[in-house]
Amino acid sequence: MHATALVALAILANAPLCAQRRAPKDLSGVRGFNYQSAPTIGHTEHWLQYSATETERDFDFAKRIQLNQVRVFVPYAAWVQDKEAFRRNLVHLVRAAHQRGMGVMPTIQYERGVSMDKNRWPESKAFVADLIATIGKEPGLAFWDVSNEPDCCALPPSPANRTRMEHAVYMARMFRELDAVTPVTIGATFSNNMIEMGEAQDVLSFHNYLPTRAAIRADIAKAKAYAAKVNKPLFDTEIGCIARANPYDVTLEEHMKANVGWYIWELMITHQWGTVHGVFHPDGTIRDPAIVAALFGMFRDRDENVMPAAPDREGAVTRAVANNKRWLADANAGWDAGLDLAEISANLLEAGELIAMNDPPTRAVGLLRKGAPNLSVLRAAIEKYTAILEPYQLPRDDPRRGRPPLTLH
């Protein structure tokens, strides 16, 4: 064991149990994110390829959207490979977050197979003690998440799940014994299992990837009722997945309405989960502006009385369709003129929200402009855009065209 860890273990093991634990009374103000660097696959690789510059850049992205908490996985596998580098990088991450007004919740991943073998549970003590010695007194340390989803992924828990849940409770006690001040939680997959493990936690956390508003609301209500009963603060440490019918703007709205703090999964569009999670690409661009709007509490207009858009109000859609058809009918149609028509069409489609944005048409046009002329690809794009735009044309006498009549009061 590292000498510093031995000293810390001796001090913390003898710390009075009555020491004041820094458990907040209210976690509703938590606006957090799960973090892994974009180029990496898996949390061990994140630490083995750790980049201070990249971390600081990503945390600057988080600061721009006013996030205030970081949840980062801390694997035994990364620690054991190079302890000195791991300690140095962990301290850097915690301090980089703190400098930007963000707290950090390390989420612990243990040696493979340990959680299922009760005889090996004490083996993690050296790892835990070293973590506490390394960052236990850092002002940026907010919480310890001693186990991620030990109950994954069945209700009721299977026998294997129950063993892992017992291990999580055991580790919660170990962390509480060795660190007398930092609040401890367990990131439960389901609120039911959070409740079952609730006594071992200083702050309560659960995950919610449910696919309907009613299910999200019911789950939050159950978690809040238990938290109120035991008088412990509550937050949701994983939300948001486009592949689980759990859109960021929907789940964020429900958690905000319920006044429950949250951590999105995740800040960066990574090489591990990037196809279904994440806000930022490494260059600072974003996948979906609706996610960022929702993070600021602004949500899509879904009310029955919203004003529908009329992208052809000034005849732009009608002109685009006519111009596109003329270009398509011209055997000598020019490349540059076609690119301009494609861009105008793409802009109309995106601005009017007339097309799916998983691959924005302006991106396709941009790639065409950068590449060598390819008229067949350009023609296919203009044909596609024209077909989508055509139904949105308005007749000249349609009341949605032109200015609405003035109403005098």
Backbone torsions as a table, in degrees:
resi	resn	phi	psi	omega
1	MET	NA	143.4	177.6
2	HIS	-59.3	141.1	-176.4
3	ALA	-57.9	-41.7	178.9
4	THR	-60.1	-39.2	-179.7
5	ALA	-65.4	-38.2	179.1
6	LEU	-62.5	-44.0	178.8
7	VAL	-62.0	-46.5	-179.0
8	ALA	-62.6	-39.8	-180.0
9	LEU	-61.9	-42.8	-180.0
10	ALA	-64.6	-42.2	-178.7
11	ILE	-68.4	-49.1	-174.1
12	LEU	-71.3	-32.2	179.9
13	ALA	-65.8	-28.7	-179.7
14	ASN	-98.4	6.2	179.1
15	ALA	-66.8	142.6	179.6
16	PRO	-62.2	137.0	-179.5
17	LEU	-66.0	-17.3	-178.6
18	CYS	-86.6	2.4	179.4
19	ALA	-55.1	148.0	-174.9
20	GLN	-74.3	116.8	178.1
21	ARG	-85.8	139.1	-174.6
22	ARG	-83.5	53.8	-179.4
23	ALA	-87.5	114.7	178.4
24	PRO	-63.5	150.8	176.9
25	LYS	-79.1	-24.7	-174.4
26	ASP	-139.6	126.5	179.0
27	LEU	-112.2	14.8	-177.1
28	SER	-66.1	-20.9	-179.8
29	GLY	-86.2	1.9	179.8
30	VAL	-70.7	124.7	175.3
31	ARG	-125.3	84.1	-168.2
32	GLY	-111.3	174.8	178.0
33	PHE	-147.0	147.7	169.6
34	ASN	-84.0	144.2	-172.6
35	TYR	-130.8	131.4	166.0
36	GLN	-147.0	144.4	-178.9
37	SER	-66.4	146.0	-172.7
38	ALA	-59.8	-41.8	-173.0
39	PRO	-76.0	-9.6	-168.7
40	THR	-96.7	159.8	176.2
41	ILE	-119.9	106.5	-179.7
42	GLY	92.9	153.6	-173.4
43	HIS	-74.6	-30.9	175.8
44	THR	-62.9	-45.5	178.7
45	GLU	-62.3	-35.4	177.1
46	HIS	-53.8	-45.9	-176.9
47	TRP	-78.4	-35.2	-179.8
48	LEU	-70.1	-24.3	177.6
49	GLN	-112.4	29.1	-172.7
50	TYR	-58.9	135.6	177.5
51	SER	-126.2	117.2	178.3
52	ALA	-62.7	-41.0	-179.3
53	THR	-62.3	-43.5	-179.5
54	GLU	-65.5	-42.9	178.7
55	THR	-59.6	-46.1	-179.1
56	GLU	-64.5	-40.6	176.7
57	ARG	-61.7	-45.9	-178.5
58	ASP	-65.4	-39.3	178.5
59	PHE	-68.8	-28.2	172.7
60	ASP	-66.1	-37.9	174.0
61	PHE	-58.2	-46.7	-178.2
62	ALA	-62.2	-39.1	179.0
63	LYS	-64.5	-37.1	179.7
64	ARG	-59.3	-33.4	-179.6
65	ILE	-102.1	19.4	168.9
66	GLN	60.8	38.1	173.1
67	LEU	-83.5	149.4	-172.2
68	ASN	-130.1	3.5	178.0
69	GLN	-142.4	146.4	179.8
70	VAL	-122.1	129.5	170.9
71	ARG	-111.9	119.6	-175.4
72	VAL	-131.3	135.6	-178.3
73	PHE	-80.5	138.1	-176.1
74	VAL	-122.9	98.0	-174.0
75	PRO	-89.0	139.6	172.5
76	TYR	-55.2	-38.5	-175.9
77	ALA	-61.0	-34.6	177.9
78	ALA	-76.6	-40.3	179.8
79	TRP	-60.8	-46.4	-172.2
80	VAL	-71.9	-23.3	-178.1
81	GLN	-73.4	-37.5	-179.4
82	ASP	-157.0	89.1	-170.9
83	LYS	-65.8	-40.4	-178.4
84	GLU	-64.6	-46.1	178.5
85	ALA	-63.4	-40.6	-179.5
86	PHE	-61.9	-46.9	179.3
87	ARG	-59.2	-45.9	-178.4
88	ARG	-60.5	-43.5	-178.0
89	ASN	-71.1	-38.2	178.9
90	LEU	-64.2	-43.2	177.6
91	VAL	-62.0	-42.5	179.5
92	HIS	-60.2	-46.0	-178.8
93	LEU	-61.0	-45.8	-178.6
94	VAL	-63.4	-41.2	-179.4
95	ARG	-72.0	-37.2	177.3
96	ALA	-62.4	-40.1	177.0
97	ALA	-65.7	-46.6	-177.7
98	HIS	-61.2	-39.0	178.6
99	GLN	-61.7	-22.4	-179.3
100	ARG	-104.8	15.2	176.3
101	GLY	77.1	24.9	-177.9
102	MET	-118.5	136.6	172.7
103	GLY	-87.6	163.6	-177.3
104	VAL	-124.2	136.5	173.3
105	MET	-119.1	98.0	173.6
106	PRO	-67.1	136.2	177.2
107	THR	-112.3	120.5	-165.8
108	ILE	-88.4	133.0	172.1
109	GLN	-117.8	125.2	-171.4
110	TYR	-93.8	173.6	176.7
111	GLU	-57.9	138.6	-177.5
112	ARG	-54.8	131.4	176.3
113	GLY	89.5	-14.5	-175.5
114	VAL	-64.5	-43.8	-173.1
115	SER	-62.2	-25.9	-177.4
116	MET	-90.7	-2.1	-178.4
117	ASP	-123.0	100.1	-174.3
118	LYS	-60.2	-28.7	179.1
119	ASN	-66.7	-21.1	-177.2
120	ARG	-97.2	-5.6	-175.9
121	TRP	-55.2	-41.5	179.6
122	PRO	-63.1	-17.6	-177.8
123	GLU	-61.0	-24.5	-176.1
124	SER	-76.2	-3.9	-174.4
125	LYS	-61.6	-40.3	-179.9
126	ALA	-64.1	-42.3	177.3
127	PHE	-60.7	-49.0	-178.7
128	VAL	-63.0	-45.8	-179.1
129	ALA	-60.9	-38.5	179.8
130	ASP	-68.4	-38.9	176.0
131	LEU	-60.4	-44.9	-179.0
132	ILE	-66.1	-40.5	177.4
133	ALA	-64.0	-32.4	-174.9
134	THR	-77.9	-44.9	-174.0
135	ILE	-130.0	5.8	-175.3
136	GLY	-59.9	-28.5	-179.9
137	LYS	-103.9	7.3	177.6
138	GLU	-72.1	130.9	179.9
139	PRO	-63.6	-18.8	179.4
140	GLY	-80.6	-10.6	178.4
141	LEU	-75.3	122.2	-176.9
142	ALA	-105.2	-45.3	-175.8
143	PHE	-148.9	159.4	164.4
144	TRP	-107.6	124.2	170.3
145	ASP	-100.6	104.2	-165.5
146	VAL	-81.9	-10.4	177.7
147	SER	-164.3	131.5	177.9
148	ASN	-95.6	117.9	173.8
149	GLU	48.4	55.7	175.7
150	PRO	-64.2	-18.8	-179.0
151	ASP	-93.3	7.9	-174.9
152	CYS	-71.7	132.3	1.4
153	CYS	-141.6	67.9	-177.4
154	ALA	-146.1	144.6	171.6
155	LEU	-125.4	127.3	-9.5
156	PRO	-67.0	164.1	-177.6
157	PRO	-61.4	142.9	174.1
158	SER	-74.2	168.8	175.8
159	PRO	-56.1	-40.0	178.2
160	ALA	-65.3	-41.5	176.1
161	ASN	-57.3	-43.2	-176.4
162	ARG	-65.3	-36.8	176.5
163	THR	-63.8	-43.5	178.3
164	ARG	-65.5	-35.7	177.0
165	MET	-66.0	-40.1	175.6
166	GLU	-61.8	-40.2	177.6
167	HIS	-62.4	-42.0	179.2
168	ALA	-60.8	-42.6	178.2
169	VAL	-64.0	-41.8	177.0
170	TYR	-58.8	-45.3	-178.7
171	MET	-69.7	-33.1	175.4
172	ALA	-59.9	-42.1	178.8
173	ARG	-66.2	-38.8	179.1
174	MET	-63.2	-46.5	178.7
175	PHE	-61.5	-39.9	-178.5
176	ARG	-68.4	-31.1	177.5
177	GLU	-73.1	-38.0	-174.5
178	LEU	-88.9	-21.8	177.7
179	ASP	-126.4	108.3	-172.0
180	ALA	-80.2	-5.8	-172.6
181	VAL	-123.7	-30.8	-172.8
182	THR	-80.6	127.8	-179.7
183	PRO	-63.4	146.8	-177.0
184	VAL	-115.8	140.2	175.2
185	THR	-140.2	171.4	175.8
186	ILE	-130.8	123.2	-177.2
187	GLY	-79.3	88.3	-176.2
188	ALA	-77.2	141.5	175.9
189	THR	-65.3	-39.5	-174.6
190	PHE	-125.9	145.8	178.8
191	SER	-61.4	-34.4	177.7
192	ASN	-57.1	-42.9	-177.9
193	ASN	-77.9	-29.0	170.7
194	MET	-56.7	-44.2	179.9
195	ILE	-62.4	-42.9	-179.4
196	GLU	-62.9	-34.0	-179.6
197	MET	-98.0	7.7	-169.6
198	GLY	-61.5	-34.4	-175.6
199	GLU	-62.8	-28.9	-177.0
200	ALA	-79.9	-7.0	-171.1
201	GLN	-107.7	145.8	171.9
202	ASP	-84.3	-37.3	174.6
203	VAL	-128.1	144.5	-172.5
204	LEU	-98.5	135.7	177.1
205	SER	-139.0	146.3	177.7
206	PHE	-143.1	169.5	178.7
207	HIS	-118.4	149.1	-176.8
208	ASN	-142.8	107.3	174.5
209	TYR	-119.8	34.7	-173.7
210	LEU	-74.4	152.7	-165.8
211	PRO	-95.7	-0.7	177.2
212	THR	-135.7	156.2	179.1
213	ARG	-61.1	-40.9	-178.6
214	ALA	-61.6	-42.8	179.6
215	ALA	-66.8	-40.6	177.9
216	ILE	-61.4	-47.3	-178.7
217	ARG	-61.8	-44.5	-178.2
218	ALA	-63.2	-40.4	-179.8
219	ASP	-66.3	-43.8	177.6
220	ILE	-61.7	-43.6	-178.7
221	ALA	-61.0	-41.7	179.2
222	LYS	-63.0	-45.2	-179.6
223	ALA	-64.3	-42.6	179.8
224	LYS	-64.5	-39.5	-179.5
225	ALA	-62.4	-42.3	178.7
226	TYR	-66.9	-43.6	-179.7
227	ALA	-59.6	-40.8	178.6
228	ALA	-65.8	-39.2	-178.5
229	LYS	-62.4	-42.3	-177.3
230	VAL	-96.8	-0.3	176.9
231	ASN	58.5	50.3	176.2
232	LYS	-125.7	145.9	178.6
233	PRO	-71.2	155.7	-171.3
234	LEU	-134.8	141.6	165.8
235	PHE	-149.1	166.1	178.8
236	ASP	-108.0	118.3	-170.5
237	THR	-99.3	5.1	170.3
238	GLU	-151.4	119.4	171.9
239	ILE	-144.6	156.2	171.0
240	GLY	95.4	108.1	175.4
241	CYS	-157.0	119.6	-177.0
242	ILE	-70.4	-18.2	-178.8
243	ALA	-89.9	-2.7	-178.4
244	ARG	-119.4	22.0	-177.7
245	ALA	53.2	36.9	-179.9
246	ASN	-124.1	66.9	-174.7
247	PRO	-60.6	145.8	-179.4
248	TYR	-56.7	-45.3	-174.2
249	ASP	-68.6	-30.4	178.6
250	VAL	-73.0	-52.2	-175.9
251	THR	-69.3	-35.4	175.9
252	LEU	-63.4	-42.6	179.5
253	GLU	-60.9	-43.0	-178.7
254	GLU	-67.5	-39.3	178.1
255	HIS	-69.1	-37.7	177.8
256	MET	-66.3	-42.1	177.7
257	LYS	-61.3	-35.7	-178.9
258	ALA	-83.6	-4.4	179.6
259	ASN	61.7	44.1	178.4
260	VAL	-116.5	127.8	177.7
261	GLY	-66.4	160.1	-170.4
262	TRP	-151.6	158.8	169.1
263	TYR	-127.5	121.7	175.0
264	ILE	-76.2	149.5	167.6
265	TRP	-106.6	102.6	5.9
266	GLU	-152.9	178.8	-176.1
267	LEU	-67.2	-51.2	-172.9
268	MET	-98.5	150.9	172.6
269	ILE	-86.1	97.1	-168.6
270	THR	-94.2	171.2	176.5
271	HIS	-78.6	-2.6	177.8
272	GLN	-98.8	-57.6	-175.7
273	TRP	-113.4	9.0	-171.5
274	GLY	-62.0	-21.3	-179.8
275	THR	-72.1	-18.9	-177.3
276	VAL	-131.9	-5.7	-178.7
277	HIS	-135.6	162.6	167.2
278	GLY	111.2	152.8	-177.3
279	VAL	-108.5	-51.7	-170.6
280	PHE	-105.6	139.6	161.4
281	HIS	-83.9	160.0	-178.0
282	PRO	-58.0	-24.3	179.7
283	ASP	-85.1	4.9	177.2
284	GLY	90.6	-5.5	174.1
285	THR	-76.9	164.1	-175.0
286	ILE	-122.3	153.9	-179.8
287	ARG	-70.8	-44.4	-170.8
288	ASP	-147.3	112.7	178.9
289	PRO	-58.6	-23.6	179.1
290	ALA	-63.7	-29.7	178.1
291	ILE	-66.9	-47.5	-179.0
292	VAL	-64.4	-41.5	177.0
293	ALA	-58.6	-44.2	-179.0
294	ALA	-64.3	-35.6	177.7
295	LEU	-61.0	-26.3	176.9
296	PHE	-95.2	9.7	177.0
297	GLY	80.5	22.6	178.9
298	MET	-116.7	125.0	-168.9
299	PHE	-124.7	157.7	-179.1
300	ARG	-58.2	147.0	-179.4
301	ASP	-77.8	104.9	-178.8
302	ARG	-115.9	5.9	-179.0
303	ASP	-71.6	154.9	-178.5
304	GLU	-69.1	-16.2	-175.5
305	ASN	-105.3	19.6	-179.3
306	VAL	-70.1	155.6	177.6
307	MET	-87.1	116.1	-179.2
308	PRO	-68.9	146.4	178.9
309	ALA	-72.2	151.2	176.2
310	ALA	-132.0	80.4	-174.3
311	PRO	-64.2	-13.4	178.2
312	ASP	-102.3	19.1	-177.6
313	ARG	-54.4	-39.9	-179.5
314	GLU	-104.5	15.9	175.5
315	GLY	82.1	8.6	-175.9
316	ALA	-66.8	-37.7	179.1
317	VAL	-67.0	-44.7	178.8
318	THR	-59.1	-43.4	179.3
319	ARG	-65.8	-41.3	-179.2
320	ALA	-62.6	-43.0	179.5
321	VAL	-62.6	-45.7	-179.2
322	ALA	-64.4	-44.8	-179.6
323	ASN	-64.9	-39.9	178.8
324	ASN	-62.8	-42.9	-178.5
325	LYS	-66.3	-36.8	177.0
326	ARG	-64.0	-42.7	179.9
327	TRP	-64.1	-43.2	-179.2
328	LEU	-63.6	-31.2	-178.3
329	ALA	-83.2	-9.9	-176.2
330	ASP	-90.0	115.8	-179.6
331	ALA	-64.5	-22.2	-180.0
332	ASN	-108.8	26.8	-176.6
333	ALA	-56.6	137.3	-176.8
334	GLY	-84.3	147.7	180.0
335	TRP	-63.3	-51.9	-176.8
336	ASP	-63.9	-42.1	178.5
337	ALA	-63.0	-40.0	178.2
338	GLY	-64.8	-38.9	177.0
339	LEU	-61.8	-41.2	178.4
340	ASP	-63.2	-43.0	178.2
341	LEU	-63.4	-40.9	178.4
342	ALA	-63.4	-40.0	179.8
343	GLU	-67.0	-43.1	177.3
344	ILE	-59.5	-44.9	179.0
345	SER	-62.4	-44.0	179.9
346	ALA	-61.9	-41.9	179.0
347	ASN	-63.1	-41.9	178.1
348	LEU	-63.9	-42.4	-179.2
349	LEU	-63.4	-42.8	-178.6
350	GLU	-73.9	-45.1	-177.8
351	ALA	-64.2	-36.3	179.5
352	GLY	-88.0	1.0	-178.1
353	GLU	53.7	49.6	-177.1
354	LEU	-100.5	-0.7	-173.5
355	ILE	-143.4	149.7	175.2
356	ALA	-62.7	141.4	-173.4
357	MET	-106.5	16.4	177.1
358	ASN	-66.2	-25.4	170.7
359	ASP	-137.2	89.1	-171.9
360	PRO	-55.9	135.4	179.0
361	PRO	-60.7	-30.6	176.8
362	THR	-64.6	-29.4	174.5
363	ARG	-66.1	-44.7	179.8
364	ALA	-61.0	-42.1	179.3
365	VAL	-66.6	-40.1	178.1
366	GLY	-60.1	-40.9	178.1
367	LEU	-66.3	-37.4	176.7
368	LEU	-62.8	-41.0	-179.7
369	ARG	-64.9	-32.8	-177.6
370	LYS	-78.7	-26.1	-173.4
371	GLY	-92.8	179.9	175.7
372	ALA	-70.4	148.0	-179.4
373	PRO	-53.9	131.1	178.3
374	ASN	-140.9	89.5	-172.9
375	LEU	-63.0	-33.3	-178.6
376	SER	-66.4	-39.4	177.8
377	VAL	-69.1	-42.3	178.3
378	LEU	-62.8	-43.0	179.4
379	ARG	-61.0	-43.0	179.8
380	ALA	-62.7	-39.3	179.7
381	ALA	-65.8	-45.2	-179.4
382	ILE	-65.8	-37.8	176.0
383	GLU	-61.6	-44.0	179.5
384	LYS	-62.8	-48.0	-176.9
385	TYR	-65.9	-38.2	179.6
386	THR	-63.4	-43.4	-179.9
387	ALA	-62.2	-35.3	179.4
388	ILE	-75.5	-39.2	-177.6
389	LEU	-70.7	-35.0	-169.0
390	GLU	-52.9	-44.4	-179.5
391	PRO	-65.7	-15.1	-177.9
392	TYR	-92.4	5.2	174.1
393	GLN	-67.7	144.0	177.9
394	LEU	-114.6	136.2	174.0
395	PRO	-60.2	153.4	-177.0
396	ARG	-59.0	-31.6	-178.2
397	ASP	-90.4	6.9	179.2
398	ASP	-68.3	132.0	-178.5
399	PRO	-61.3	-16.2	178.1
400	ARG	-79.4	-11.2	175.9
401	ARG	-84.1	144.0	176.4
402	GLY	75.4	-164.0	-177.8
403	ARG	-85.7	140.7	173.5
404	PRO	-68.2	151.2	179.1
405	PRO	-64.3	143.7	177.9
406	LEU	-70.4	140.0	177.2
407	THR	-114.1	119.5	-179.8
408	LEU	-91.6	135.0	-179.5
409	HIS	-112.2	NA	NA
